[in-house]
Amino acid sequence: MRSVRVELRPEDVDKAAAAWLDGFEVAVHGDVEPYGTGMRMRGVRAFVVRPE
């Protein structure tokens, strides 16, 4: 199995967070798991924003 590492830019994360706060549905492509009071994201390849 091949592994490819993709780096998300900080602005990608900021745009996804802003869209979520504006009431959009934000789907994460990758692994998300609870971590403390937040979430740990591993292998995240993309954020997909959809209107509700």
TAJO-V596307 format. One record per run of one state. SS is the DSSP state (H for helix, E for strand, C for the rest). FROM is the first residue (numbers start at 0). LEN is the number of residues. If there is no record, write none. Layout:
# TAJO-V596307
SS;FROM;LEN, SS;FROM;LEN
This chain:
# TAJO-V596307
C;0;9, H;9;12, C;21;3, E;24;11, C;35;2, E;37;13, C;50;2
